[in-house]
């Protein structure tokens, strides 16, 4: 590496030079890594460098290019958690070593006024020993600053992958260009000072380009984050607007509901059943419906108890008929619903059937099937309907999701939350034969 290698020395000196090169390069490539490699892996890397350093004594500095490439690949392959980060820090450590080595060497040569070749012949082993100790202390101190003071390892997760890939490619490219330039410069007869200046120049350029990569990637990430925040803000504003609209509708509904109850109570006090029936048909939008058909529907529900369930099913079937839908109703014999919180069941069934009616009304078949049967585990309700377009089952329970426009999609969201609080209820939704099926199983 650098001018540490003596080109015309004895074989023993060459082996010692290769040994020191292996130690220094291994330290510089591994000591700054966020994931420390095991001793065995470090020995493998050192052995690899030793062999390539020996080849460098025969063929020149150009061997440093494949040696550096293989070194980075080895470190990345041997790393388990921080592959990219280990590769980046290996490139930085390698260039720091080259920079310090050349500056250290040039400083001593300038101080004692000796040519570089003569200095290597006289004091090579002593210099390598001193520099190895210096390099270890330098890298140890730098690692302490990076990981103990600056907590680099804790901040790695927040660095975008694009930045990490860019830093790795930048370090590898600069290292390769640096080694090629030094090799060509030596062959061309450049002075030691010129080559030392190149070391400084390349390292500064690598730091500058790395900083540009970080700034550019961070700017892109900030722009994307701002765009995502604006989109989230828009969604939130639309949701708040929908909720305000729903609250206004709920207030109006409560007012109308009280008026309806009051008027029905008046007919009951007067004992005018005919007027009561007429008013009920008006508010339930079943005016003009055949009275015999109403009674037939009521009788078809005779096998289900209690009255609360029967009343809800009756009202929903009448609503379907008012929209021109002839529902198919299947009620098992002797169906008794003994669930304590019957109002929750009524609301769930009401939401399922209301959604089914709206969906079926948009189709040509207008098919709606309401089924209630007794099973070993308890009563089972099923609501099936045709639909114009099959829904995305992964989204229908999301808050605000609806194919009917804004201000909708809260019914099934409420069902999802209610089911979370009641693990004894088993709910399934599926698509079979072009129909959406909601199935609700109650405990016995």
Phi, psi and omega in degrees: 000140178050218181265013179288333184276128178269123186285332185243019182283179178288164181299323180296317179296325178295318179295319179295319178299317179295323180296313179296321178300316180298318180294313184293315181292321178298317178299312184294329183274342185243335188288338179264359183291138177295332177251110181287134180277156179291165180299319180299315180295323178295320178296319179298316179296316179299320179295319179299315181293321179302314181296315181290327177295321177297320177294327179295327177294335181269323188247356176098180186295341182300336178295340180297334181293303177294330178297315180294319180298314179296324180298313180296319179295320178299314182295317179296317181293325182278344179282151182247320186255313184245070183295304182297316183296319177298320178295318179297311182291333175294318179295316180296315179297320180298312180293324176298320178297313179298319180295309181297319181300312182289320179293318179299313181295314181295324179296315180292318180298317180293326183290316185265000173059050177236146172297154186298315182298318180293322178298317180296320181294323184276314191237020184305307183296320179295318179297315181299319181295313181296316182293324178299317178295316179300315182298319179297316179295319180296312181292324178297316179294317180296320178296319180299317180295314184293316189258333179267317183272314184266351179053051181299321182298324180286340182263353183299321182298334181275353180277128182297144178304325181298322179293318181296317177296319180296319179295319179296313180296320180298314180296318181294318181294315181295322178297316180297313180296322180299312182294320179296317181296316179298318181296314179294324179294319177297316181295329181277352177087025178296149179289162179298324180294321180295318179293323177295320177297322177299322178301312180297315182299314181295319181294317178297318179297320179297316178297319181295314180293324177296319178296320178296321177299315181296315181296315181296312181296321179294323178296317178297317180296320179295320179296318179294321179294320178296319178297319179294322178294320178296320179295318178296322178297319179297318178298316180298317179297318178296322180293316178299318179298318179295319179296320178296321178296319179294321178297318178298318178296321180295319178298315179297321179296316179300320179296313179296322181299315179298320179296319180296313179299318180297318181291320177295322178298324178297317178296322180295317179297324179282347181073019182268085183293325180298313177295323179298316179295319181296319180291321178299316179298327180291311183287334179268005177059039177241025178297143179081357179286143180298125181298323179296323178294320177301315181293325178297317179297316181299319180291330179293343179260011186296336185276358183249137177224152011273184184296328181300315179294314181300318181296318179296314179298320180298312182297320181291323178294320177297322178296319177297317179297324180294339178263010177083015180258127178263095183287149174263117186249126179233111181241125179287160181289140173059041182278115182241120178261113184251017181294132187296320182265072188292333181293327177294317178297317179300317181292319177299311180297321179298318179294316179300313185288320178300315178297320180295320179297313181298319181289316182294327181296338181270358182254162179288322181287327182049052183262131179221126181237122177244121186228140176220119184226157174270138178228174181298323182280341182143184180298144180232124177252143181220132178233119182235145181206153171281158179213152183293322179220127182297131183282163173277106186297339180282349184243344190295341180262007177283149181297128176080358181282126178198148174267005184261002180109185183291156177078013181239187173080022180261341184297305181291332175296320177296320179300316180301314180293322179295323179291328177298327182275350184228085184291344181285343178272135181247120182239137177224142174231136183209169176237119181222129177059035180076011180240144175269130184238124173254126184235129182232119181252128181258153176289155182291000000 
